[in-house]
Amino acid sequence: MFEQTPPNLPISKEPEDILEKVLPSAPVSATPPRSPQISSLPKETMTIETPHQGMKRLIFVLGIVLGLAVVGGSSWFFIRKMVSSPTTTTETPTPPAPVEPFTPSAPEIVEPVAPPVIPEPVAPEPPTIPPDTDGDGLSDAAEAQLGTNPNLIDSDNDGLTDFEEINIYHTKPLDPDSDGDKYLDGKEVRGGYDPNVAGK
């Protein structure tokens, strides 16, 4: 049953040499052969790089890239940490002042104070009113100075009281016609005339 070969397998039993058709390469020597083109170039432009130098250059470039990545990553980390953390002050807090223990003291005994003695108000004595016998508003002493009769309200009998003649109209209390126009002072006042001036 397993003796049949599958149809997709190669028929030859020996493996093929796939490199036999390729030309054999020349052995590598320590000094490379010079081509006429390279020798014609000036010596300053000729640089031959060995595999060891290429590896150094690759390691150098990879080191620079890795260093830049480390510096950039750490910078990003610190900047992000500074932005996200709240600002803290470096001031040290001052300790609270020590609290003195509370010792209750005995309550002070306050002696009652007697209220101040307020003297009772004394009613003022009524002012002494000088006597006015006739009741015309002028005292008997004032009428004695003016020469009017303290027993009569109107000493000259002109229709005006002695008080009105002295304090309101300023007429003569002992002359019934102060302006001499033959009209009594009281009649002139009631008629709208000035008792001190003749006529209106």
The 8 nearest C-alpha neighbors of each residue, nearest first, counted from 0:
[[1, 2, 3, 4, 5, 6, 8, 7],
 [2, 0, 3, 4, 5, 6, 8, 7],
 [1, 3, 0, 4, 5, 6, 8, 10],
 [2, 4, 1, 5, 0, 6, 8, 7],
 [5, 3, 6, 2, 8, 1, 7, 10],
 [4, 6, 7, 8, 3, 9, 2, 1],
 [5, 7, 8, 4, 9, 3, 10, 2],
 [6, 8, 5, 9, 4, 10, 3, 11],
 [9, 7, 6, 5, 10, 4, 11, 12],
 [10, 8, 11, 7, 12, 6, 5, 4],
 [9, 11, 12, 8, 4, 6, 7, 13],
 [12, 10, 13, 9, 14, 15, 8, 4],
 [11, 13, 10, 14, 9, 15, 8, 4],
 [14, 12, 11, 15, 10, 16, 9, 8],
 [15, 13, 12, 16, 11, 17, 9, 10],
 [14, 16, 17, 13, 11, 19, 18, 12],
 [17, 15, 18, 19, 14, 20, 13, 21],
 [16, 18, 19, 15, 20, 21, 14, 22],
 [19, 17, 21, 16, 20, 22, 23, 15],
 [20, 18, 21, 17, 16, 22, 23, 15],
 [19, 21, 18, 22, 17, 16, 23, 15],
 [22, 20, 18, 19, 23, 17, 24, 16],
 [23, 21, 24, 20, 19, 18, 25, 17],
 [22, 24, 21, 25, 19, 18, 20, 26],
 [25, 23, 22, 26, 27, 21, 18, 19],
 [24, 26, 27, 23, 28, 22, 32, 31],
 [25, 27, 28, 24, 23, 29, 31, 30],
 [28, 26, 25, 29, 31, 30, 24, 32],
 [27, 29, 30, 26, 31, 32, 25, 24],
 [30, 28, 31, 27, 32, 26, 49, 33],
 [31, 29, 28, 32, 27, 33, 47, 26],
 [30, 32, 28, 33, 29, 27, 34, 47],
 [33, 31, 34, 30, 28, 29, 35, 27],
 [34, 32, 31, 35, 37, 38, 36, 30],
 [33, 35, 36, 37, 32, 38, 39, 31],
 [34, 36, 38, 37, 39, 33, 40, 32],
 [35, 37, 39, 34, 38, 40, 33, 41],
 [38, 36, 39, 34, 40, 35, 33, 45],
 [39, 37, 35, 40, 36, 34, 33, 41],
 [38, 40, 36, 37, 35, 41, 34, 42],
 [41, 39, 38, 37, 42, 36, 44, 45],
 [42, 40, 43, 44, 39, 45, 38, 37],
 [41, 43, 45, 44, 40, 46, 38, 39],
 [44, 42, 41, 45, 46, 40, 47, 38],
 [45, 43, 42, 41, 46, 40, 47, 37],
 [44, 46, 42, 43, 47, 41, 40, 37],
 [47, 45, 44, 48, 43, 42, 49, 37],
 [48, 46, 49, 45, 44, 52, 50, 31],
 [47, 49, 52, 46, 50, 53, 51, 45],
 [48, 50, 51, 52, 47, 53, 54, 46],
 [51, 49, 53, 52, 54, 48, 55, 47],
 [50, 52, 54, 49, 53, 55, 48, 56],
 [53, 51, 55, 54, 49, 50, 48, 56],
 [54, 52, 56, 50, 55, 51, 57, 49],
 [53, 55, 57, 51, 52, 56, 58, 50],
 [56, 54, 52, 58, 53, 57, 59, 51],
 [55, 57, 59, 53, 54, 58, 60, 52],
 [58, 56, 54, 60, 59, 55, 61, 53],
 [57, 59, 61, 55, 56, 60, 62, 54],
 [60, 58, 56, 62, 57, 61, 55, 63],
 [61, 59, 63, 57, 62, 58, 56, 64],
 [60, 62, 58, 64, 59, 63, 65, 57],
 [63, 61, 65, 59, 60, 64, 66, 58],
 [64, 62, 66, 60, 65, 61, 67, 59],
 [65, 63, 61, 67, 66, 62, 68, 60],
 [64, 66, 68, 62, 63, 67, 61, 69],
 [67, 65, 63, 69, 68, 64, 62, 70],
 [68, 66, 70, 64, 69, 65, 71, 63],
 [67, 69, 65, 71, 66, 70, 72, 64],
 [68, 70, 66, 72, 67, 71, 73, 65],
 [71, 69, 67, 73, 72, 68, 74, 66],
 [70, 72, 74, 68, 69, 73, 67, 75],
 [73, 71, 75, 69, 74, 70, 68, 76],
 [72, 74, 76, 70, 75, 71, 69, 77],
 [75, 73, 71, 77, 76, 72, 78, 70],
 [74, 76, 72, 78, 73, 77, 79, 71],
 [75, 77, 73, 79, 74, 78, 72, 80],
 [78, 76, 80, 74, 79, 75, 81, 73],
 [79, 77, 81, 75, 80, 76, 74, 82],
 [80, 78, 82, 76, 77, 81, 75, 83],
 [79, 81, 77, 83, 78, 82, 84, 76],
 [82, 80, 78, 79, 84, 83, 77, 85],
 [81, 83, 79, 80, 84, 78, 85, 77],
 [82, 84, 80, 81, 79, 85, 78, 86],
 [83, 85, 81, 82, 80, 86, 79, 87],
 [86, 84, 87, 83, 82, 81, 80, 88],
 [87, 85, 84, 88, 81, 82, 83, 89],
 [86, 88, 85, 89, 84, 90, 81, 91],
 [87, 89, 90, 86, 91, 85, 92, 84],
 [88, 90, 91, 87, 92, 86, 93, 85],
 [91, 89, 88, 92, 87, 93, 94, 86],
 [90, 92, 89, 93, 88, 94, 87, 95],
 [93, 91, 94, 90, 95, 89, 88, 96],
 [92, 94, 91, 95, 96, 90, 97, 89],
 [93, 95, 92, 96, 97, 91, 98, 90],
 [96, 94, 97, 93, 98, 92, 99, 91],
 [95, 97, 98, 94, 93, 99, 92, 100],
 [96, 98, 95, 99, 94, 100, 93, 101],
 [99, 97, 100, 96, 95, 101, 94, 102],
 [98, 100, 101, 97, 102, 96, 95, 103],
 [99, 101, 98, 102, 97, 103, 104, 96],
 [102, 100, 103, 99, 98, 104, 97, 105],
 [101, 103, 104, 100, 99, 105, 98, 106],
 [104, 102, 101, 105, 106, 100, 107, 99],
 [105, 103, 106, 102, 107, 101, 108, 100],
 [104, 106, 107, 103, 108, 102, 109, 101],
 [107, 105, 104, 108, 103, 109, 102, 110],
 [106, 108, 109, 105, 104, 110, 103, 111],
 [107, 109, 106, 110, 105, 111, 104, 112],
 [110, 108, 107, 111, 112, 106, 105, 113],
 [109, 111, 112, 108, 113, 107, 114, 106],
 [112, 110, 109, 113, 114, 108, 115, 107],
 [111, 113, 114, 110, 109, 115, 116, 108],
 [112, 114, 115, 111, 116, 110, 117, 109],
 [115, 113, 112, 116, 117, 111, 118, 110],
 [116, 114, 117, 113, 112, 118, 111, 119],
 [115, 117, 118, 114, 113, 119, 112, 120],
 [116, 118, 115, 119, 120, 114, 121, 113],
 [119, 117, 120, 116, 121, 115, 122, 114],
 [118, 120, 121, 117, 116, 122, 123, 115],
 [121, 119, 118, 122, 117, 123, 116, 124],
 [120, 122, 123, 119, 118, 124, 117, 125],
 [121, 123, 120, 124, 125, 119, 126, 118],
 [124, 122, 121, 125, 126, 120, 127, 119],
 [123, 125, 126, 122, 127, 121, 128, 120],
 [126, 124, 123, 127, 128, 122, 121, 129],
 [127, 125, 128, 124, 123, 129, 122, 130],
 [126, 128, 125, 129, 124, 130, 123, 131],
 [129, 127, 126, 130, 131, 125, 138, 139],
 [130, 128, 138, 127, 131, 139, 140, 137],
 [129, 131, 138, 139, 132, 128, 140, 134],
 [132, 130, 138, 139, 134, 133, 137, 129],
 [131, 133, 134, 150, 130, 149, 139, 138],
 [132, 134, 150, 151, 135, 152, 131, 149],
 [135, 133, 131, 136, 132, 152, 137, 138],
 [134, 136, 152, 137, 133, 162, 160, 161],
 [137, 135, 134, 162, 138, 131, 133, 161],
 [138, 136, 135, 162, 141, 131, 142, 139],
 [139, 137, 131, 141, 140, 130, 129, 142],
 [138, 140, 142, 131, 149, 141, 130, 143],
 [141, 139, 143, 138, 142, 144, 129, 130],
 [142, 140, 144, 138, 143, 139, 137, 145],
 [141, 143, 145, 139, 147, 144, 140, 149],
 [142, 144, 140, 146, 141, 145, 139, 147],
 [143, 145, 141, 142, 146, 140, 147, 139],
 [146, 144, 142, 143, 147, 141, 172, 140],
 [145, 147, 143, 144, 142, 148, 173, 141],
 [148, 146, 142, 145, 154, 149, 143, 173],
 [147, 149, 150, 151, 154, 142, 146, 143],
 [150, 148, 139, 151, 142, 133, 132, 147],
 [149, 151, 133, 148, 132, 152, 139, 154],
 [152, 150, 153, 133, 154, 148, 149, 135],
 [153, 151, 135, 160, 133, 161, 154, 150],
 [154, 152, 160, 156, 161, 151, 155, 159],
 [153, 155, 151, 148, 156, 147, 152, 173],
 [156, 154, 173, 175, 157, 153, 174, 172],
 [155, 157, 153, 154, 158, 175, 159, 160],
 [158, 156, 175, 183, 185, 155, 159, 184],
 [157, 159, 185, 156, 160, 184, 186, 153],
 [160, 158, 185, 157, 163, 153, 164, 161],
 [161, 159, 153, 163, 162, 152, 164, 158],
 [160, 162, 164, 153, 163, 172, 152, 165],
 [161, 163, 165, 160, 164, 136, 166, 137],
 [164, 162, 167, 160, 166, 165, 161, 159],
 [163, 165, 170, 168, 169, 161, 162, 172],
 [164, 166, 169, 162, 163, 167, 161, 170],
 [167, 165, 163, 162, 164, 169, 168, 161],
 [166, 168, 163, 169, 164, 165, 162, 170],
 [169, 167, 164, 170, 163, 166, 165, 194],
 [170, 168, 165, 164, 167, 166, 171, 163],
 [169, 171, 164, 168, 177, 172, 165, 195],
 [170, 172, 174, 173, 177, 164, 169, 165],
 [173, 171, 161, 164, 174, 170, 155, 154],
 [172, 174, 155, 171, 154, 175, 147, 146],
 [175, 173, 171, 176, 177, 172, 155, 157],
 [174, 176, 157, 155, 183, 184, 177, 156],
 [177, 175, 183, 179, 184, 174, 178, 182],
 [176, 178, 179, 171, 174, 195, 170, 175],
 [179, 177, 195, 196, 176, 197, 180, 194],
 [180, 178, 176, 181, 177, 197, 182, 196],
 [181, 179, 197, 182, 178, 176, 198, 177],
 [180, 182, 179, 176, 183, 178, 197, 177],
 [183, 181, 180, 176, 184, 187, 186, 179],
 [182, 184, 176, 186, 157, 175, 185, 187],
 [183, 185, 194, 187, 176, 186, 157, 175],
 [186, 184, 158, 188, 159, 187, 157, 183],
 [187, 185, 189, 183, 188, 184, 190, 182],
 [186, 188, 192, 190, 184, 185, 189, 194],
 [189, 187, 185, 191, 190, 192, 186, 184],
 [188, 190, 186, 187, 191, 185, 192, 184],
 [189, 191, 187, 188, 192, 186, 185, 193],
 [192, 190, 188, 189, 187, 193, 199, 186],
 [191, 193, 187, 199, 188, 190, 194, 198],
 [192, 194, 195, 196, 199, 188, 187, 191],
 [193, 195, 184, 187, 196, 178, 192, 177],
 [196, 194, 178, 193, 177, 170, 197, 169],
 [197, 195, 178, 193, 194, 198, 199, 192],
 [198, 196, 180, 178, 199, 195, 179, 194],
 [197, 199, 196, 192, 180, 193, 194, 178],
 [198, 192, 193, 197, 196, 191, 187, 194]]
